[in-house]
Amino acid sequence: MKKYLFRGLLFAIPFIVYFLFILIIDPHNFFNVFHVINDVDKKAIISRNDESSPRGNLLWKTLKIKRNPVKKIIIGDSQGALIKVDLIEKVSGEKFFNYCIPGASFETIFDMFWLAAGQTKLEKVYFTVAFMNYSSNRSYNIFHFAQDYFDKPYLYFMTKENFFDSFVNAVYQITKDTAIIQNSYEFVPVEEMNKIARSRLKMFFENYTYPKAYYSELNKISQYCNENNIELRFIILPVYKGVDDYLEEQNLLEMKQRFKDDINFLGDTYDLDVPGEFKETREYYIDYFHLRRPQLDQLTKQIWGNQEFSKN
């Protein structure tokens, strides 16, 4: 009998080590028991590439909201992910939580809003919205990257991505190799980024279909905010003029204007995607869609430092 118990224990050791490894590293602070790695490093590992960033940031930020509900929040996709809340506090005196997630679709941000609204009485909600996702053909939802674990916590141990994130965290702590946490786009030449951006234009806008369901859900959110005295505002960040050139070729400029009209109707809107220096200067963008930090910081100061700036 002892022989079989010993063999059973030997067989179980790898599984015990595996579960303890994930539990102790806890790359997303899901269990929030052990903190052998600091949050700054964990966040950098989460954001290291296009695969890890959407799922990792969604779970990380959703856990923060559930544990510490916030009353003032920014919700959106990767365009707003680099908006600095400490800069907002500096220029406005207000504390916001940035709940912008790379890869978030409109369906995802709807779920993000309702989760935040279910935690506390919201006071201010800013949505960063973009035409590139305002299409029925961009229908998908990544909110399951958080909800699946809330529904079935044991899945946190059974997902290979979480093991790999734990492993990368451990490697980074040992080596401190900054190449591990540096997003590959930081080193891509502009011409190569232009090719990537042009390929994404087709992905975003091919077979464009007006999203009636998105407008309906946005209207539902707008009504909820009105009924609950929540200040609702939208931010349309600028994109490089190459996007509009493509939209003109595809006869989609009218649909882009319809998108802006929809958003303006639903709430106060900061439409920053207008002709001018920001739209014309390629060096201001990482690709065609995402501003570099200095330019995003400049717009952040103008929006929160002067509430009448470009508001429609």
ZIRA-V712081 format. One record per pair of residues at least 12 apart in sequence whose C-alpha atoms are under 10 Angstrom apart, sorted by the first residue. I is the first residue (numbers start at 1). GAP is how many residues later the second one is. Records with the same first field share a line. If there is no record, write none. Layout:
I=GAP ; GAP
//
This chain:
18=139 ; 145
19=137 ; 138 ; 139 ; 144
20=137
21=136 ; 142 ; 145 ; 146 ; 149
22=134 ; 135 ; 136 ; 140 ; 141 ; 142 ; 143 ; 144 ; 145
23=133 ; 134 ; 140 ; 143
24=12 ; 13 ; 142
25=12 ; 17 ; 137 ; 138 ; 140 ; 141 ; 142 ; 144 ; 145
26=16 ; 130 ; 131 ; 136 ; 137 ; 139 ; 140 ; 143
27=12 ; 14 ; 15 ; 16 ; 18 ; 19 ; 29 ; 33 ; 135 ; 136 ; 137 ; 138 ; 139 ; 140 ; 141 ; 142 ; 143
28=14 ; 15 ; 17 ; 18 ; 28 ; 29 ; 30 ; 31 ; 32 ; 33 ; 35 ; 128 ; 134 ; 137 ; 138
29=13 ; 30 ; 31 ; 34 ; 35
30=29 ; 30 ; 33 ; 34 ; 116 ; 119 ; 120 ; 123 ; 126
31=32 ; 122 ; 125
32=31
36=134 ; 137
37=132 ; 133 ; 136
38=135
41=128 ; 131 ; 132 ; 135 ; 140
42=14 ; 18 ; 123 ; 124 ; 126 ; 127 ; 130 ; 139
43=13 ; 14 ; 17 ; 126 ; 138
44=125 ; 134 ; 136 ; 137 ; 138 ; 139
45=120 ; 121 ; 123 ; 124 ; 127 ; 135 ; 136 ; 137 ; 138
46=12 ; 13 ; 14 ; 119 ; 120 ; 122 ; 123 ; 135
47=55 ; 134 ; 135 ; 136
48=131 ; 132 ; 133 ; 134 ; 135 ; 136
49=131 ; 132 ; 133 ; 134 ; 135 ; 136
50=52 ; 53 ; 133 ; 134 ; 135
51=51 ; 52 ; 110
52=50 ; 109 ; 110 ; 112 ; 113
53=25 ; 48 ; 49 ; 50 ; 130
54=23 ; 24 ; 46 ; 47 ; 48 ; 49 ; 50 ; 88 ; 89 ; 91
55=46 ; 47 ; 48 ; 49 ; 87 ; 88 ; 89 ; 90 ; 91 ; 106
56=45 ; 46 ; 89 ; 90 ; 105 ; 106 ; 109
57=24 ; 42 ; 43 ; 44 ; 45 ; 46 ; 88 ; 89
58=41 ; 42 ; 43 ; 44 ; 45 ; 46 ; 50 ; 54 ; 84 ; 85 ; 86 ; 87 ; 88 ; 89
59=42 ; 84 ; 85 ; 86 ; 87 ; 88 ; 89 ; 90 ; 91
60=39 ; 86
61=36 ; 37 ; 38 ; 39 ; 40 ; 85
62=37 ; 50 ; 53 ; 54 ; 81 ; 83 ; 84 ; 85
63=83 ; 87
64=33 ; 35
65=32 ; 34 ; 47 ; 50 ; 51 ; 54 ; 55
66=49 ; 50 ; 52 ; 53 ; 54
67=52
68=51 ; 52
69=28 ; 46 ; 47 ; 48 ; 49 ; 50 ; 51 ; 52 ; 53
70=25 ; 26 ; 27 ; 46 ; 47 ; 49 ; 50 ; 51 ; 52 ; 53 ; 54
71=24 ; 25 ; 26 ; 45 ; 46 ; 48 ; 49 ; 50 ; 51 ; 52 ; 53 ; 54 ; 159
72=22 ; 23 ; 24 ; 25 ; 26 ; 44 ; 49 ; 50 ; 51 ; 52 ; 53 ; 54 ; 158 ; 159
73=12 ; 22 ; 23 ; 24 ; 25 ; 26 ; 27 ; 40 ; 43 ; 49 ; 50 ; 51 ; 52 ; 53 ; 54
74=22 ; 23 ; 24 ; 25 ; 26 ; 39 ; 50 ; 51 ; 52 ; 53 ; 54 ; 159 ; 160 ; 161
75=22 ; 23 ; 24 ; 25 ; 26 ; 29 ; 34 ; 35 ; 37 ; 38 ; 41 ; 50 ; 51 ; 52 ; 53 ; 54 ; 159
76=22 ; 23 ; 24 ; 25 ; 26 ; 27 ; 28 ; 29 ; 30 ; 32 ; 33 ; 34 ; 36 ; 37 ; 50 ; 51 ; 52 ; 53 ; 54 ; 158 ; 159
77=22 ; 23 ; 24 ; 25 ; 26 ; 27 ; 28 ; 29 ; 31 ; 32 ; 50 ; 51 ; 52 ; 53 ; 56
78=22 ; 23 ; 24 ; 25 ; 26 ; 27 ; 50 ; 211 ; 212
79=21 ; 22 ; 23 ; 24 ; 49 ; 50 ; 51 ; 157 ; 158 ; 159 ; 160 ; 210 ; 211 ; 212 ; 213 ; 217
80=18 ; 19 ; 20 ; 21 ; 22 ; 47 ; 48 ; 49 ; 155 ; 156 ; 157 ; 210 ; 211 ; 216 ; 220
81=17 ; 18 ; 19 ; 20 ; 21 ; 47 ; 209
82=16 ; 18 ; 19 ; 20 ; 208 ; 209 ; 210 ; 211 ; 214 ; 215
83=14 ; 15 ; 16 ; 17 ; 210 ; 213 ; 214 ; 216 ; 217
84=12 ; 13 ; 14 ; 209 ; 212 ; 213 ; 216 ; 217
85=12 ; 13 ; 215
87=210 ; 213 ; 214 ; 217 ; 218
88=209 ; 212 ; 213 ; 214 ; 215 ; 216 ; 217
89=212 ; 215 ; 216
90=211 ; 214 ; 215
91=209 ; 210 ; 211 ; 212 ; 213 ; 214 ; 215
92=209 ; 211 ; 212 ; 213 ; 214 ; 215
93=211 ; 212
94=210
96=28 ; 29 ; 30
97=28
98=28
99=13 ; 14 ; 17 ; 27 ; 28
100=12 ; 27 ; 28
101=41
103=30 ; 37 ; 38 ; 39
104=29 ; 36 ; 37 ; 38 ; 39
105=24 ; 25 ; 27 ; 28 ; 29 ; 30 ; 33 ; 34 ; 35 ; 36 ; 37 ; 38
106=23 ; 24 ; 27 ; 28 ; 29 ; 30 ; 32 ; 33 ; 34 ; 35 ; 105 ; 108 ; 109 ; 111 ; 112
107=26 ; 31 ; 32 ; 33 ; 34 ; 35 ; 36 ; 106 ; 107 ; 110
108=31 ; 32 ; 33 ; 34 ; 35 ; 36
109=18 ; 19 ; 20 ; 32 ; 33 ; 34
110=31 ; 33 ; 104 ; 107 ; 108 ; 111
111=30 ; 31 ; 32 ; 33 ; 36
112=31
113=12 ; 14 ; 108
114=107
117=107 ; 108
121=107 ; 108 ; 109
122=103 ; 106 ; 107 ; 108 ; 109 ; 110
123=102 ; 105 ; 106 ; 107 ; 108 ; 109
124=101 ; 105 ; 106 ; 107 ; 108 ; 109
125=100 ; 105 ; 106 ; 107 ; 108 ; 109
126=105 ; 106 ; 107 ; 108 ; 109 ; 142 ; 143
127=105 ; 106 ; 107 ; 108 ; 109 ; 142
128=105 ; 106 ; 107 ; 108 ; 109 ; 141 ; 142
129=105 ; 106 ; 107 ; 108 ; 130 ; 131 ; 134 ; 142
130=105 ; 106 ; 107 ; 108 ; 109 ; 126 ; 129 ; 130 ; 133 ; 143 ; 159
131=73 ; 74 ; 105 ; 108 ; 124 ; 125 ; 126 ; 127 ; 128 ; 129
132=68 ; 69 ; 71 ; 72 ; 73 ; 76 ; 107 ; 111 ; 124 ; 157
133=71 ; 72 ; 75 ; 78
134=70 ; 71 ; 74 ; 75 ; 76 ; 77 ; 78 ; 80 ; 81 ; 121 ; 122 ; 125
135=69 ; 70 ; 71 ; 72 ; 73 ; 74 ; 75 ; 76 ; 77 ; 78 ; 79 ; 120 ; 124
136=71 ; 72 ; 73 ; 74 ; 75 ; 76 ; 77 ; 78
137=66 ; 67 ; 68 ; 69 ; 70 ; 71 ; 72 ; 73 ; 74
138=65 ; 66 ; 67 ; 68 ; 70 ; 71 ; 73
139=72 ; 75
168=12 ; 13
169=12
185=101 ; 102
186=100
188=98
190=92 ; 93 ; 95 ; 96 ; 97
191=96
192=95
193=92 ; 93 ; 94 ; 95
194=48 ; 88 ; 92 ; 93 ; 94
195=92
196=91 ; 92
197=45 ; 46 ; 89 ; 90 ; 91 ; 92
198=44 ; 45 ; 48 ; 89 ; 90
200=87 ; 88 ; 89
201=41 ; 42 ; 45 ; 46 ; 87 ; 88
202=44 ; 48
205=41 ; 42 ; 45 ; 47
206=44
207=43
208=42 ; 44 ; 47
209=46
210=45 ; 46 ; 48 ; 49
211=48
215=44 ; 47 ; 48 ; 51
218=44 ; 45 ; 48 ; 49
219=43 ; 44 ; 46 ; 47 ; 48
220=46
221=45
222=43 ; 44 ; 45
223=43 ; 44
225=42
226=41
231=36 ; 37
232=34 ; 35 ; 36 ; 37
233=30 ; 31 ; 33 ; 34 ; 35 ; 36 ; 37 ; 78
234=29 ; 30 ; 32 ; 33 ; 34 ; 35 ; 36 ; 37 ; 77 ; 78
235=28 ; 29 ; 33 ; 34 ; 35 ; 36 ; 37 ; 38 ; 68 ; 75 ; 76
236=24 ; 27 ; 33 ; 34 ; 35 ; 36 ; 37 ; 38
237=33 ; 34 ; 35 ; 36 ; 37 ; 41 ; 52 ; 53 ; 54 ; 59 ; 62
238=33 ; 34 ; 35 ; 36 ; 37 ; 38 ; 40 ; 41 ; 47 ; 50 ; 51 ; 52 ; 53 ; 58 ; 61
239=33 ; 34 ; 35 ; 39 ; 40 ; 41 ; 42 ; 43 ; 45 ; 46 ; 48 ; 49 ; 50 ; 51 ; 52
240=33 ; 35 ; 38 ; 39 ; 40 ; 41 ; 42 ; 43 ; 44 ; 45 ; 46 ; 47 ; 48 ; 49 ; 50 ; 51
241=32 ; 33 ; 34 ; 35 ; 37 ; 38 ; 39 ; 40 ; 41 ; 47 ; 48
242=37 ; 38 ; 40 ; 46 ; 47
243=36 ; 45 ; 46
244=12 ; 35
260=13
263=49
264=47 ; 48
265=47
267=45
268=43 ; 44
269=41 ; 42 ; 43
270=33 ; 37 ; 38 ; 39 ; 40 ; 41 ; 42
271=38 ; 39 ; 40 ; 41
272=27 ; 31 ; 37 ; 38 ; 39
274=36
278=13 ; 17 ; 21
283=12
284=12
//
